[in-house]
Amino acid sequence: MPHRTSWVLLSIAALAAPPLAAQERVFPDWCHGARIADLVLSPDTPDRDLGEFVSDAREDGASVILVHFEEENFYGSLVDEGGWRRMLDRAGRLLESARRAGLRVAWYVNGLEVMTPGAARDRERPSLARSHPDWLQRRAGRGGPGTPIVFTGLEYGWIAPDMEDAWICPLSDYGELLRARLSELAGRGLDAVWIDACFLPGVQPGNEPIWGCGCERCRVRFARDTGLSPDFPLIFADPAFQAWLAWREQLVASYLAGLAEHAWSLGVVPFYESSTLDSPDATLLGNDATILSASPIGYAPEIDAPGEEESMARASPEEWTAYLSMLLFARDMAGEKPCWVLQYAGGPSDAERELGMTLAATGNYFPVLGDDDPEARKFSREAFRLVREVAPLVRASRPLAPVAVLYSSRARDLHDGARGGQYSTKGTRFFRSYRAAVGQLVQAHVPFRIVSVPAGPDLSGVRAVVVPDGLPGGDVPALPPGCERLDVGPEGIARIPVPELPFSVEAPPSMAVLVRRGEGGWLVSVHALAAAGPSTIRFSAPRRFRIRTLEGERSGEGKVVELAASRPFHFVEVFD
């Protein structure tokens, strides 16, 4: 029925608008240049241990403590009232100690997931699924609400054998519980909240996707918002399913925007964590950063380690390019808002490569290394020192971006579905074309930014727009005068424009070059995308410059300098 299909496409376009308009919020200065230390707090953590952790964090150069209540969002420490009171007492002590040390504290909490240790084997143990079955997500599909989305370690191996892992509907009353808990912590001086796991749902254990949420609340709301029946086949070619995909992305974005507004009203700065980034996981899990870019909430993307976490040095240049692609996507979706990246490394040598790219893209750093490892602590100290030096330069500059790469959530939803992932484009159309274009630009050392369409992209200063395969016609914006359209074909971009700069960087394709422009000069960073051989990087500038690495700095003026490609990164400050 052509008329029905056309109406559904209009519905999808309407749902792609930003969530409920919110007043503009100003993120405080301490959110930028953040140096984050991680703490797991338990109900029996002694005051002495809290004091030692805060003292060590300050001595190492951290500026923010991210505190987890136990290892994960456990029912007994968040939902259960008695358990919450015990955690609140410990959190209050931490907040007092951190305040005296001049450190900020952010609370990690799962937005739509609650775990219960022991509940899989002990059927009498209180859990989220038993205490609040009406809060649970349910599987979507024809014929009414499906089964509740609850996993246990008896069936799946990613959690402890006795664990219950319950996923919660964003239209349930769980959000009210989170608001109440956040209000109590704010009253004790909490600075920020880090909201993770806002997915529908966030784990996919089998070969076939689990689609949430199909509870009665969501079915009624979807029908009301779109005028469509919630009884549709879970087939990507079906227009109603496409409308539902866009609707649930908006649902999650609105849920997070509501939590963010509550946090702001308390004087607490909100962040959200998501592992979807630019990948088709955003379609699968219902969490789309392009929508949330318009919301007053900071971004905390989670990026898996390239290659294997314990052997990142053997990761391929293609894997490191994918890693950089996700970082730059996060940078551009965050815009002026702070971006705190969660990533993993097997040791300091791997973490150093991540440090350079993350610092260049966001100006913040969160090292996740082994506990009680002297080498890891030494690295964190050196990394935090560099962040203190470079972060102000990142904050005071903007990415040079004469080229814009278009990114379309609608093309991703329509063509790629549940295929692909952070490091895989297998079976995808739009995502493969988009990542190929990013890879070409990185290898050619051409600065660019990623622009979300169709929502009114800013193309000021852009000389060329890269259009990946599969974009709907309505997602390609009108180009400003003098701006060239570059379509991505089977062989990639046919011609790559090279900008003119007042300096030059000669580096092999296995190196990435990022450029930022500030009022007083330029910030150039060069990053190894793989373990480099004996090659060198030649940098020349007719003016004064300063080079920084983790080992230190050196200055020069008006000459050619050779930089060792064996180093994971170099930051070069070029003065006007």
C-alpha positions as CSV (number, residue, x, y, z in Angstrom):
1,M,0.0,0.0,0.0
2,P,2.0,3.0,-1.2
3,H,0.0,5.5,0.8
4,R,0.7,3.7,4.1
5,T,4.4,3.4,3.3
6,S,4.7,7.1,2.6
7,W,2.9,8.0,5.8
8,V,5.2,5.7,7.8
9,L,8.3,7.3,6.3
10,L,7.0,10.7,7.4
11,S,6.4,9.3,10.9
12,I,10.1,8.1,11.0
13,A,11.3,11.6,10.0
14,A,9.2,13.2,12.8
15,L,10.5,10.7,15.4
16,A,14.1,11.5,14.4
17,A,13.7,15.0,15.9
18,P,15.5,15.7,19.2
19,P,13.8,14.6,22.4
20,L,11.7,17.1,24.4
21,A,13.2,20.5,24.1
22,A,15.2,21.5,27.2
23,Q,16.7,24.7,28.3
24,E,20.3,25.1,27.4
25,R,22.7,24.0,30.1
26,V,26.3,25.1,30.7
27,F,28.7,22.3,31.7
28,P,31.1,23.5,34.4
29,D,34.8,23.8,33.7
30,W,35.7,20.8,35.8
31,C,33.9,18.5,33.3
32,H,36.5,19.4,30.7
33,G,40.0,18.0,31.1
34,A,38.7,15.4,33.5
35,R,41.1,12.9,34.8
36,I,39.0,10.0,36.1
37,A,39.8,7.4,38.8
38,D,37.5,4.4,39.4
39,L,36.3,3.2,42.8
40,V,34.0,0.2,43.7
41,L,32.2,1.0,46.9
42,S,30.6,-1.7,49.1
43,P,28.4,-1.4,52.2
44,D,31.4,-2.5,54.4
45,T,34.1,-0.3,52.9
46,P,36.0,1.1,55.9
47,D,36.5,4.8,56.4
48,R,40.3,4.2,56.3
49,D,40.1,2.6,52.9
50,L,38.0,5.5,51.5
51,G,40.5,8.0,52.8
52,E,43.5,6.2,51.3
53,F,41.8,5.9,47.9
54,V,40.9,9.6,47.8
55,S,44.5,10.5,48.9
56,D,46.0,8.3,46.3
57,A,43.7,9.6,43.6
58,R,44.7,13.2,44.4
59,E,48.4,12.3,44.6
60,D,48.2,10.6,41.1
61,G,46.6,13.7,39.6
62,A,43.0,12.6,39.2
63,S,40.2,15.2,39.3
64,V,37.1,13.0,39.3
65,I,36.2,9.8,41.1
66,L,33.7,7.6,39.4
67,V,32.1,5.5,42.1
68,H,30.3,2.2,41.5
69,F,27.9,0.9,44.2
70,E,29.3,-2.7,44.4
71,E,30.5,-4.1,41.1
72,E,27.3,-3.6,39.2
73,N,23.7,-2.2,39.7
74,F,22.7,-4.8,42.4
75,Y,19.2,-5.0,43.6
76,G,20.4,-5.1,47.2
77,S,22.3,-1.9,47.1
78,L,20.0,0.2,44.9
79,V,16.3,-1.0,45.0
80,D,16.2,-2.6,48.4
81,E,15.6,0.2,51.0
82,G,17.8,-1.2,53.7
83,G,20.7,-1.9,51.3
84,W,20.4,1.6,49.9
85,R,20.6,3.2,53.3
86,R,23.9,1.4,54.0
87,M,25.3,2.4,50.6
88,L,24.1,6.0,51.2
89,D,26.1,6.1,54.4
90,R,29.3,5.0,52.7
91,A,28.7,7.4,49.8
92,G,28.3,10.2,52.2
93,R,31.7,9.5,53.7
94,L,33.3,9.3,50.3
95,L,31.7,12.6,49.2
96,E,33.0,14.3,52.4
97,S,36.5,13.0,51.9
98,A,36.6,13.9,48.2
99,R,35.3,17.4,48.9
100,R,38.1,18.0,51.4
101,A,40.7,16.8,48.8
102,G,39.2,19.1,46.1
103,L,38.0,16.1,43.9
104,R,34.7,15.7,42.2
105,V,32.5,12.6,42.5
106,A,30.3,11.0,39.8
107,W,27.9,8.1,40.6
108,Y,27.8,5.2,38.1
109,V,24.3,3.7,37.8
110,N,22.6,1.5,35.2
111,G,19.6,3.2,33.7
112,L,17.6,0.2,32.6
113,E,19.3,-2.9,34.1
114,V,19.4,-4.3,37.7
115,M,21.3,-7.5,38.7
116,T,20.7,-9.7,41.7
117,P,23.5,-12.1,42.9
118,G,22.2,-15.4,44.1
119,A,18.7,-15.0,42.7
120,A,19.1,-17.6,39.9
121,R,19.6,-20.4,42.4
122,D,17.7,-19.1,45.4
123,R,14.0,-18.6,44.4
124,E,13.2,-16.9,47.7
125,R,15.8,-14.2,47.3
126,P,14.2,-10.8,46.5
127,S,15.1,-9.5,43.1
128,L,14.0,-7.0,40.5
129,A,12.1,-9.5,38.5
130,R,10.3,-10.9,41.6
131,S,9.6,-7.6,43.3
132,H,8.7,-5.5,40.3
133,P,7.6,-7.8,37.4
134,D,5.6,-4.9,36.0
135,W,8.8,-2.9,35.4
136,L,10.3,-5.5,33.1
137,Q,10.9,-5.1,29.4
138,R,9.1,-7.7,27.3
139,R,9.9,-9.2,24.0
140,A,8.3,-7.4,21.1
141,G,6.3,-9.1,18.3
142,R,2.8,-10.0,17.2
143,G,0.1,-11.2,19.5
144,G,0.5,-9.0,22.5
145,P,3.3,-8.5,25.1
146,G,6.0,-11.2,24.9
147,T,7.9,-12.9,27.7
148,P,9.9,-10.8,30.2
149,I,13.5,-10.0,29.3
150,V,15.4,-11.5,32.2
151,F,18.6,-13.5,32.0
152,T,20.4,-15.7,34.5
153,G,23.9,-17.1,34.8
154,L,22.4,-20.6,34.7
155,E,21.6,-20.0,31.0
156,Y,24.2,-17.5,29.9
157,G,27.9,-17.3,30.5
158,W,28.6,-13.5,30.7
159,I,27.4,-13.2,34.3
160,A,28.0,-15.3,37.5
161,P,26.1,-18.6,37.5
162,D,23.8,-17.5,40.3
163,M,23.1,-14.0,38.9
164,E,19.8,-12.6,37.7
165,D,20.1,-9.9,35.0
166,A,16.8,-8.0,34.6
167,W,16.1,-5.4,31.9
168,I,13.6,-2.6,32.6
169,C,11.1,-0.7,30.5
170,P,11.8,3.1,30.2
171,L,8.0,3.7,30.7
172,S,8.0,1.9,34.1
173,D,8.2,3.5,37.5
174,Y,11.9,2.6,37.8
175,G,12.8,6.1,36.5
176,E,11.1,7.6,39.6
177,L,13.2,5.4,41.9
178,L,16.4,6.6,40.1
179,R,15.3,10.2,40.5
180,A,14.6,9.7,44.2
181,R,18.0,8.0,44.8
182,L,19.8,10.7,42.8
183,S,18.1,13.4,44.9
184,E,19.4,11.9,48.1
185,L,23.0,11.7,46.7
186,A,22.7,15.3,45.5
187,G,21.8,16.3,49.0
188,R,25.1,14.9,50.2
189,G,27.1,16.8,47.6
190,L,27.2,14.5,44.5
191,D,28.8,16.3,41.5
192,A,27.8,14.1,38.5
193,V,25.9,11.0,37.5
194,W,27.0,8.5,34.9
195,I,24.0,6.6,33.5
196,D,24.8,3.3,31.7
197,A,22.8,0.5,30.2
198,C,19.9,2.4,28.7
199,F,19.3,-0.3,26.1
200,L,16.3,-2.4,24.8
201,P,17.8,-4.7,26.0
202,G,21.6,-4.5,26.3
203,V,22.6,-8.1,25.8
204,Q,22.0,-10.3,22.8
205,P,23.0,-13.9,23.7
206,G,21.8,-15.8,20.6
207,N,22.0,-15.6,16.8
208,E,18.6,-14.0,16.6
209,P,18.1,-10.5,18.0
210,I,15.9,-9.9,21.1
211,W,13.8,-6.9,20.5
212,G,12.4,-4.8,23.4
213,C,10.3,-3.4,24.6
214,G,7.0,-5.0,23.8
215,C,5.2,-4.5,27.1
216,E,1.6,-3.2,27.1
217,R,2.7,0.3,28.0
218,C,5.0,0.4,25.0
219,R,2.5,-1.1,22.6
220,V,-0.1,1.5,23.6
221,R,2.4,4.4,23.4
222,F,3.7,3.3,20.0
223,A,0.1,3.1,18.6
224,R,-0.7,6.5,20.1
225,D,2.4,8.2,18.8
226,T,2.4,6.7,15.3
227,G,-1.1,5.6,14.6
228,L,0.2,2.2,13.7
229,S,-0.6,-1.2,15.1
230,P,2.0,-2.7,17.4
231,D,1.3,-6.1,15.8
232,F,3.9,-6.0,13.0
233,P,6.4,-8.6,11.8
234,L,10.0,-8.2,13.0
235,I,11.3,-7.8,9.5
236,F,13.4,-4.9,8.4
237,A,11.6,-4.5,5.1
238,D,8.3,-3.9,6.9
239,P,7.5,-0.1,7.2
240,A,5.9,-0.4,10.6
241,F,8.9,-2.2,12.0
242,Q,11.1,0.6,10.6
243,A,8.8,3.2,12.3
244,W,9.1,1.2,15.6
245,L,12.9,1.2,15.4
246,A,12.9,5.0,15.1
247,W,10.2,5.3,17.8
248,R,12.2,3.2,20.4
249,E,15.4,5.2,19.7
250,Q,13.4,8.3,20.5
251,L,11.9,6.6,23.6
252,V,15.4,5.9,25.1
253,A,16.6,9.4,24.2
254,S,13.6,11.0,25.9
255,Y,14.1,8.8,29.0
256,L,17.7,9.9,29.3
257,A,16.8,13.5,28.6
258,G,14.3,13.3,31.5
259,L,16.9,11.9,33.9
260,A,19.3,14.6,32.7
261,E,16.9,17.4,33.4
262,H,16.2,16.1,36.9
263,A,20.0,15.9,37.5
264,W,20.5,19.5,36.4
265,S,17.7,20.6,38.7
266,L,19.7,19.2,41.6
267,G,23.0,20.7,40.5
268,V,24.3,17.4,39.3
269,V,25.9,17.1,35.9
270,P,24.5,14.1,33.8
271,F,26.4,11.8,31.5
272,Y,25.3,8.7,29.7
273,E,27.4,5.7,28.7
274,S,26.7,3.8,25.5
275,S,28.7,1.2,23.5
276,T,26.7,1.7,20.3
277,L,28.6,4.7,18.9
278,D,28.5,4.8,15.0
279,S,27.8,1.0,14.7
280,P,24.5,-0.8,13.8
281,D,24.4,-1.7,17.5
282,A,22.5,1.6,17.9
283,T,19.6,0.0,15.9
284,L,19.8,-3.3,17.8
285,L,19.9,-1.7,21.3
286,G,17.8,1.4,20.7
287,N,20.4,3.9,21.9
288,D,21.3,6.5,19.2
289,A,23.9,9.1,19.9
290,T,22.8,11.2,17.0
291,I,19.5,12.0,18.7
292,L,21.1,12.5,22.1
293,S,23.6,15.0,20.7
294,A,20.8,17.6,21.1
295,S,20.1,16.8,24.7
296,P,21.7,18.5,27.7
297,I,23.6,15.4,28.7
298,G,27.4,14.6,28.5
299,Y,28.6,11.6,26.5
300,A,30.5,8.7,28.0
301,P,31.1,6.3,25.0
302,E,32.4,2.8,25.8
303,I,34.8,1.5,23.2
304,D,36.1,-2.1,23.2
305,A,39.8,-2.7,22.8
306,P,41.0,-3.1,19.2
307,G,42.1,-6.7,18.6
308,E,42.2,-8.5,21.8
309,E,42.4,-6.7,25.1
310,E,45.5,-8.5,26.1
311,S,47.3,-8.1,22.8
312,M,46.3,-4.7,21.4
313,A,49.8,-4.3,20.0
314,R,48.9,-6.9,17.4
315,A,45.7,-5.2,16.4
316,S,45.7,-4.3,12.7
317,P,45.7,-0.7,11.3
318,E,42.1,-1.3,10.2
319,E,41.1,-2.1,13.7
320,W,42.8,1.0,15.1
321,T,41.2,3.0,12.3
322,A,37.8,1.7,13.4
323,Y,38.8,2.7,17.0
324,L,39.6,6.2,15.8
325,S,36.4,6.4,13.8
326,M,34.4,5.7,17.0
327,L,36.4,8.3,18.9
328,L,35.8,11.0,16.2
329,F,32.1,10.1,16.0
330,A,31.9,10.6,19.8
331,R,33.8,13.9,19.5
332,D,31.4,15.2,16.9
333,M,28.2,14.0,18.5
334,A,29.3,15.5,21.8
335,G,30.1,18.8,20.2
336,E,30.7,21.4,22.9
337,K,29.7,19.0,25.7
338,P,32.2,17.0,27.6
339,C,33.0,13.5,26.4
340,W,34.4,11.0,28.9
341,V,35.5,7.8,27.1
342,L,35.5,4.4,28.8
343,Q,38.0,2.0,27.2
344,Y,40.1,-0.9,28.1
345,A,43.8,-1.8,27.9
346,G,45.9,-4.8,28.8
347,G,48.7,-2.6,30.1
348,P,50.4,0.8,29.9
349,S,51.9,0.2,26.4
350,D,48.4,-0.4,25.0
351,A,46.9,2.4,27.1
352,E,49.4,4.9,25.8
353,R,48.1,4.6,22.2
354,E,44.5,5.0,23.5
355,L,45.6,8.0,25.6
356,G,46.9,10.0,22.6
357,M,43.8,9.5,20.5
358,T,41.4,10.1,23.3
359,L,43.1,13.2,24.5
360,A,43.3,14.7,21.0
361,A,39.6,14.0,20.4
362,T,38.1,14.8,23.8
363,G,40.5,16.5,26.1
364,N,39.6,14.0,28.9
365,Y,41.1,10.6,30.0
366,F,39.9,7.6,32.0
367,P,42.6,4.9,32.4
368,V,41.1,1.4,33.1
369,L,44.1,-0.7,34.0
370,G,44.9,-3.5,36.5
371,D,44.2,-2.9,40.1
372,D,47.2,-2.4,42.5
373,D,49.6,-2.6,39.6
374,P,52.6,-0.3,40.2
375,E,53.3,0.1,36.5
376,A,49.7,1.0,35.8
377,R,49.7,3.6,38.6
378,K,52.9,5.1,37.3
379,F,51.4,5.3,33.8
380,S,48.2,7.0,35.1
381,R,50.3,9.6,36.9
382,E,52.2,10.4,33.7
383,A,49.0,10.4,31.6
384,F,47.2,12.7,34.0
385,R,50.2,15.1,33.9
386,L,50.0,15.2,30.1
387,V,46.2,15.7,30.2
388,R,46.7,18.8,32.5
389,E,49.1,20.2,29.8
390,V,47.2,19.4,26.7
391,A,43.5,19.5,27.7
392,P,43.4,23.3,27.9
393,L,44.7,23.4,24.3
394,V,42.0,21.0,23.1
395,R,39.3,23.0,25.0
396,A,40.5,26.3,23.4
397,S,40.5,25.0,19.9
398,R,38.1,23.4,17.4
399,P,38.7,20.5,15.0
400,L,39.7,21.6,11.5
401,A,37.2,20.0,9.2
402,P,37.2,21.1,5.6
403,V,35.5,17.7,4.8
404,A,32.3,16.4,6.3
405,V,31.2,12.7,6.3
406,L,27.5,12.3,6.4
407,Y,26.1,9.8,9.0
408,S,22.4,8.7,8.7
409,S,20.6,6.7,11.4
410,R,17.8,6.0,8.9
411,A,20.2,4.5,6.4
412,R,21.7,2.4,9.2
413,D,18.3,1.2,10.4
414,L,17.0,0.5,6.9
415,H,20.0,-1.2,5.4
416,D,22.1,-2.7,8.1
417,G,19.7,-3.9,10.8
418,A,21.3,-6.1,13.4
419,R,24.5,-6.8,11.5
420,G,28.0,-5.4,12.1
421,G,29.5,-4.1,15.3
422,Q,32.2,-1.8,16.6
423,Y,34.9,-3.6,14.6
424,S,32.9,-5.4,11.9
425,T,31.1,-4.1,8.8
426,K,30.2,-7.6,7.6
427,G,26.9,-7.8,5.9
428,T,26.2,-4.1,6.1
429,R,25.7,-1.5,3.3
430,F,25.6,2.0,4.7
431,F,28.0,1.2,7.6
432,R,30.6,-0.5,5.4
433,S,30.5,2.5,2.9
434,Y,30.7,5.0,5.8
435,R,33.6,3.3,7.6
436,A,35.5,2.9,4.2
437,A,35.2,6.6,3.6
438,V,36.5,7.4,7.1
439,G,39.4,5.0,6.6
440,Q,40.4,6.7,3.3
441,L,40.4,10.1,4.9
442,V,42.4,8.9,7.9
443,Q,45.1,7.2,5.6
444,A,45.3,10.4,3.5
445,H,45.8,12.5,6.6
446,V,42.8,14.7,5.6
447,P,41.0,16.4,8.6
448,F,37.3,15.8,8.7
449,R,34.2,15.7,10.9
450,I,31.2,13.4,11.1
451,V,27.8,15.1,10.6
452,S,24.5,13.6,11.5
453,V,21.7,14.0,8.9
454,P,19.0,14.9,8.2
455,A,18.6,17.2,11.2
456,G,19.9,20.5,9.9
457,P,23.7,19.8,9.7
458,D,26.1,22.7,10.1
459,L,28.3,22.7,7.0
460,S,29.9,26.1,7.6
461,G,33.6,26.0,6.5
462,V,33.1,22.7,4.7
463,R,34.5,22.4,1.2
464,A,33.5,18.8,0.5
465,V,30.7,16.5,1.7
466,V,31.2,12.7,1.6
467,V,28.0,10.8,0.9
468,P,28.2,7.1,1.8
469,D,26.1,4.5,-0.1
470,G,22.5,4.0,1.0
471,L,21.6,7.4,2.2
472,P,17.9,8.3,1.6
473,G,17.6,11.2,-0.8
474,G,16.1,13.4,1.9
475,D,19.1,12.9,4.2
476,V,21.5,14.6,1.8
477,P,21.4,18.3,2.6
478,A,21.6,21.2,0.2
479,L,25.3,22.0,-0.1
480,P,26.6,25.6,0.4
481,P,28.2,27.4,-2.6
482,G,31.6,26.1,-3.4
483,C,31.0,22.8,-1.5
484,E,31.7,19.6,-3.5
485,R,29.7,16.4,-3.2
486,L,31.9,13.2,-3.0
487,D,29.9,10.0,-3.3
488,V,31.4,6.8,-1.9
489,G,31.5,4.2,-4.6
490,P,32.6,0.5,-4.6
491,E,36.2,1.7,-4.7
492,G,35.7,4.4,-2.1
493,I,36.0,8.1,-2.7
494,A,37.3,8.8,-6.2
495,R,39.1,12.0,-5.3
496,I,40.2,13.2,-1.9
497,P,40.6,16.9,-1.4
498,V,43.8,17.9,0.5
499,P,43.6,21.2,2.5
500,E,46.3,23.8,2.5
501,L,47.9,24.3,5.9
502,P,50.7,26.6,7.2
503,F,52.8,23.5,8.1
504,S,53.3,20.0,6.7
505,V,53.3,16.5,8.1
506,E,54.8,13.7,6.1
507,A,53.8,10.3,7.6
508,P,53.0,6.8,6.4
509,P,49.4,5.8,6.0
510,S,49.6,3.8,9.2
511,M,49.7,7.1,11.1
512,A,46.7,9.3,11.7
513,V,46.9,13.1,11.8
514,L,44.4,15.2,13.7
515,V,44.3,19.0,13.4
516,R,42.6,21.6,15.6
517,R,42.5,25.4,15.2
518,G,42.7,27.8,18.1
519,E,42.9,31.6,18.5
520,G,46.7,31.6,18.9
521,G,47.7,28.7,16.6
522,W,47.2,25.1,15.8
523,L,47.2,21.8,17.7
524,V,48.4,18.9,15.5
525,S,48.6,15.3,16.8
526,V,50.1,12.3,15.1
527,H,49.0,8.8,16.1
528,A,50.3,5.4,15.3
529,L,47.5,3.1,14.1
530,A,49.6,0.0,14.5
531,A,53.0,-1.0,15.7
532,A,55.3,1.0,13.5
533,G,58.5,0.0,11.8
534,P,61.6,2.1,11.3
535,S,59.9,4.8,9.4
536,T,59.9,8.5,10.6
537,I,57.5,11.4,10.5
538,R,58.7,14.7,9.0
539,F,57.1,17.8,10.5
540,S,57.9,21.3,9.1
541,A,56.6,24.7,10.1
542,P,57.9,28.2,9.3
543,R,57.1,29.4,12.8
544,R,57.6,28.5,16.4
545,F,56.3,25.1,17.7
546,R,56.3,22.8,20.7
547,I,56.2,19.0,20.7
548,R,54.8,17.0,23.6
549,T,54.9,13.2,24.3
550,L,54.5,11.2,27.4
551,E,58.2,11.5,28.0
552,G,58.4,15.3,27.9
553,E,58.5,18.3,25.5
554,R,60.9,20.2,23.1
555,S,60.5,23.4,21.1
556,G,61.7,24.6,17.7
557,E,61.2,27.2,15.1
558,G,61.2,27.4,11.3
559,K,62.8,24.0,10.6
560,V,62.1,20.4,9.7
561,V,61.9,18.0,12.6
562,E,61.9,14.2,12.4
563,L,59.6,12.4,14.8
564,A,59.9,8.7,15.7
565,A,57.0,6.7,14.2
566,S,57.7,4.2,16.9
567,R,56.1,6.5,19.5
568,P,52.4,6.0,19.9
569,F,51.7,9.8,19.6
570,H,53.1,13.3,19.3
571,F,51.3,16.5,20.1
572,V,52.6,19.6,18.2
573,E,51.5,23.0,19.2
574,V,52.1,25.5,16.3
575,F,52.0,29.2,17.2
576,D,50.7,31.9,14.9
